[in-house]
Amino acid sequence: MIIANKDQQQTLLEVGKLDLELAKAARSLAELEKNSEADNLRTRLLEASDRLLQAHAKLENLQSELKKLAIDLELVESRIEHDEKKALQVTSEREQKAVAGELVSLKARKSALEDAELERMDEIEQAESEVTELTQERASLNLELEKVLAKQHGESLTLSAAQNELKQKRDKAFESLSPDLQSAYARRANRGIAVAQTLGRDCSACRLSINAVEFESILAQSADHVPTCPNCDAMIIR
């Protein structure tokens, strides 16, 4: 049988309430740590970074192709200049035809290279625009993530401070209990809610109804007796 005066019973009840508040605070902290909004932003940031990496690679390839086209064009122009000088020097009709044919081929090649060069320049402009857009998107997502994490950190500090304050109150109240009550409370707390009150004939810990006979027995006990719930064994403070 558990014996406790009225003050000790009220302290038991206070410890029980503080433990429930601590459990609630722990759940809130755990939920805060999950932070699905931050996880979603991290995923989007990773995807944006991957797209930006691909866009940079595409831009570098196009710039490399443009440089190669410029070199090829320079070589063709040099060859055209050489053949035009040569055309002025050759005397035979056969050589003139050969040089003229090569010049036609070279000029066609030059025209194709110039068209390709213009096309690459347009593609580079589009690629640079894409890089700029993705860079801005990544910066925006990073800033948004920083804000979310800062908010999470602030809320976490607030909850942790509240949790520490509750724990100090709980420890102080628990230490004021007699050793027997501390043991009785600890055993029950390991299984669930240690302290309850009656809600009509229902136990506030397990929410189950106490049968009429047992309920009458509980009410009949002296004021310094602490009855227990026949369903969940929680100590009942009347």
C-alpha positions as a printed Julia matrix, in Angstrom:
238×3 Matrix{Float64}:
   0.0    0.0      0.0
   1.26   3.44    -0.91
   1.06   6.06     1.84
   1.5    9.8      1.23
   0.19  12.95     2.83
  -1.72  15.53     0.84
   1.37  17.61     0.0
   3.28  14.56    -1.23
   0.29  13.49    -3.31
   0.15  16.91    -4.95
   3.89  16.68    -5.6
   3.37  13.28    -7.23
   0.72  14.83    -9.43
   3.03  17.73   -10.31
   5.87  15.34   -11.23
   3.48  13.4    -13.43
   2.31  16.54   -15.21
   5.89  17.76   -15.68
   6.88  14.38   -17.14
   4.01  14.63   -19.63
   5.15  18.14   -20.59
   8.73  16.89   -20.98
   7.55  14.06   -23.21
   5.59  16.56   -25.3
   8.65  18.83   -25.57
  10.79  15.86   -26.63
   8.28  14.96   -29.35
   8.25  18.58   -30.54
  12.05  18.63   -30.73
  12.1   15.33   -32.62
   9.5   16.64   -35.05
  11.48  19.86   -35.44
  14.63  17.88   -36.23
  12.86  16.11   -39.1
  12.09  19.46   -40.81
  10.59  18.21   -44.08
  10.72  21.76   -45.46
  14.51  21.84   -45.07
  14.83  18.34   -46.55
  12.76  19.41   -49.56
  14.93  22.51   -50.04
  18.11  20.42   -49.79
  16.77  18.1    -52.5
  15.88  21.04   -54.75
  19.27  22.65   -54.08
  21.05  19.42   -55.0
  19.03  19.13   -58.2
  19.72  22.79   -59.1
  23.44  22.28   -58.44
  23.43  19.22   -60.69
  21.68  21.14   -63.49
  24.12  24.02   -63.06
  27.06  21.61   -63.33
  25.62  20.2    -66.55
  24.98  23.72   -67.89
  28.6   24.71   -67.17
  29.83  21.57   -68.94
  27.62  22.34   -71.94
  28.9   25.94   -72.06
  32.53  24.81   -71.88
  31.98  22.31   -74.71
  30.39  25.0    -76.89
  33.21  27.44   -76.14
  35.73  24.73   -77.02
  33.9   24.03   -80.31
  33.89  27.77   -81.09
  37.65  27.99   -80.55
  38.18  24.99   -82.85
  35.94  26.57   -85.49
  37.93  29.82   -85.22
  41.2   27.92   -85.74
  39.76  26.0    -88.72
  38.41  29.23   -90.2
  41.78  30.91   -89.81
  43.47  28.01   -91.59
  40.94  28.12   -94.46
  41.32  31.9    -94.84
  45.09  31.47   -94.89
  44.76  28.77   -97.56
  42.44  30.98   -99.64
  44.92  33.86   -99.44
  47.7   31.5   -100.51
  45.7   30.11  -103.45
  44.61  33.57  -104.61
  48.25  34.6   -104.81
  49.06  31.35  -106.53
  46.3   31.95  -109.1
  48.1   35.13  -110.17
  51.33  33.27  -110.67
  50.33  30.13  -112.58
  50.39  30.35  -116.37
  48.94  27.1   -117.66
  45.2   26.69  -118.11
  45.24  23.36  -116.31
  46.86  24.82  -113.19
  44.51  27.81  -113.25
  41.5   25.47  -113.32
  42.93  23.42  -110.45
  43.55  26.48  -108.33
  40.12  27.93  -109.18
  38.44  24.65  -108.22
  40.29  24.54  -104.93
  39.32  28.16  -104.21
  35.65  27.34  -104.81
  35.94  24.43  -102.39
  37.78  26.53   -99.81
  35.27  29.39   -99.98
  32.41  26.92   -99.54
  34.24  25.51   -96.54
  34.76  29.05   -95.19
  31.04  29.83   -95.56
  30.09  26.63   -93.74
  32.56  27.4    -90.94
  31.22  30.94   -90.58
  27.64  29.64   -90.38
  28.72  27.08   -87.76
  30.57  29.81   -85.86
  27.46  32.02   -85.76
  25.36  29.05   -84.67
  27.79  28.24   -81.84
  27.8   31.87   -80.72
  24.0   31.81   -80.48
  24.14  28.53   -78.55
  26.79  29.97   -76.21
  24.59  32.99   -75.51
  21.69  30.68   -74.63
  23.98  28.49   -72.5
  25.33  31.53   -70.63
  21.76  32.66   -69.97
  20.93  29.2    -68.61
  24.01  29.25   -66.35
  23.02  32.68   -65.02
  19.44  31.56   -64.39
  20.51  28.37   -62.62
  23.11  30.25   -60.57
  20.4   32.63   -59.38
  18.02  29.75   -58.67
  20.66  27.95   -56.6
  21.51  31.14   -54.69
  17.8   31.72   -53.98
  17.32  28.14   -52.76
  20.44  28.37   -50.62
  19.2   31.59   -49.02
  15.78  30.06   -48.4
  17.39  27.0    -46.83
  19.53  29.2    -44.57
  16.39  31.04   -43.39
  14.57  27.77   -42.69
  17.56  26.35   -40.8
  17.98  29.59   -38.84
  14.29  29.45   -37.87
  14.68  25.79   -36.92
  17.74  26.6    -34.82
  15.89  29.41   -33.01
  12.87  27.22   -32.31
  15.16  24.41   -31.18
  16.93  26.72   -28.73
  13.58  27.93   -27.37
  12.26  24.38   -26.97
  15.52  23.18   -25.41
  15.48  26.04   -22.92
  11.86  25.27   -22.02
  12.73  21.59   -21.74
  15.65  22.32   -19.39
  13.44  24.52   -17.23
  10.81  21.78   -17.04
  13.46  19.21   -16.16
  14.8   21.36   -13.34
  11.3   21.79   -11.94
  10.62  18.09   -12.34
  13.88  17.05   -10.67
  13.3   19.45    -7.77
   9.76  18.15    -7.25
  10.85  14.51    -7.57
  13.67  14.97    -5.06
  11.17  16.3     -2.51
   9.3   12.97    -2.59
  10.05  10.3     -0.03
  12.3    7.43    -1.23
   9.35   5.03    -1.22
   7.28   7.35    -3.4
  10.23   7.91    -5.74
  10.58   4.13    -6.18
   6.86   3.65    -6.68
   6.73   6.45    -9.23
   9.85   5.29   -11.12
   8.55   1.71   -11.48
   5.28   2.89   -12.97
   6.87   5.57   -15.14
   8.98   2.88   -16.82
   5.74   1.17   -17.92
   3.74   4.27   -18.86
   1.96   7.09   -17.05
   2.72   6.81   -13.34
   0.17   9.19   -11.82
  -3.47   9.7    -12.73
  -6.73  11.22   -11.56
 -10.26  10.0    -11.99
 -12.51  11.38   -14.68
 -15.83  10.18   -13.39
 -15.01   6.49   -13.04
 -12.38   6.61   -15.8
  -8.64   6.63   -15.11
  -6.93   9.63   -16.79
  -3.82   7.5    -17.47
  -5.31   4.54   -19.35
  -8.73   6.1    -20.1
 -10.41   2.86   -19.02
 -13.41   2.69   -16.73
 -12.97   1.38   -13.18
 -15.77  -0.97   -12.19
 -18.21   0.27    -9.57
 -17.02  -2.0     -6.74
 -13.34  -1.11    -7.15
 -14.21   2.56    -7.57
 -16.15   2.56    -4.31
 -13.19   0.85    -2.64
 -10.88   3.58    -3.92
 -13.15   6.32    -2.57
 -13.43   4.56     0.78
  -9.67   4.58     1.43
  -8.31   7.1      3.9
  -6.95  10.4      2.63
  -3.28   9.42     3.1
  -3.67   6.21     1.08
  -2.75   6.41    -2.6
  -4.86   3.89    -4.53
  -3.84   2.48    -7.89
  -5.79   1.93   -11.05
  -6.82  -1.75   -11.35
  -6.35  -1.51   -15.11
  -2.95   0.2    -15.55
  -1.56   0.38   -11.97
  -1.1    4.17   -12.13
  -1.23   5.9     -8.75
  -4.52   7.75    -8.47
  -4.56  11.14    -6.78
  -8.09  11.88    -5.59
